[in-house]
Amino acid sequence: MTPRQVARQILMRPAAEGGHYFNGIRSLERAAASIFPGLQKLDPRLRDAFMGLLRKELGLTARIPPCDHLELVAA
C-alpha cells in the first residue's frame, strides 16, 4: 500500500489534551499498522520514510521534540 492509500483510510480528529486521534488510536504508527500490517516488517529507514510521507498526506507538520528550554540565537 502507498502512504496515500493508507491516509485515505485514516479518520483524524483532535484530541482533548492536544494532538490527534487516528481511527480512535492516539499513535499514528499503530493506526497505520492496523491498516497496513506489512508496515512493521519494513526496514526502519523505509518505515520512517513511509511515516513521513503519511504525515505529509494527512497535512501534519513536523513536531519539535520537547526540551527543557529553548534558546534563541541571532544569525
PyMOL commands that set and color helices and strands:
alter all, ss='L'
color gray80, all
select helices_A, chain A and resi 3-8+28-35+37-41+44-58
alter helices_A, ss='H'
color red, helices_A
select strands_A, chain A and resi 12-14+20-22
alter strands_A, ss='S'
color yellow, strands_A
deselect
rebuild
show_as cartoon
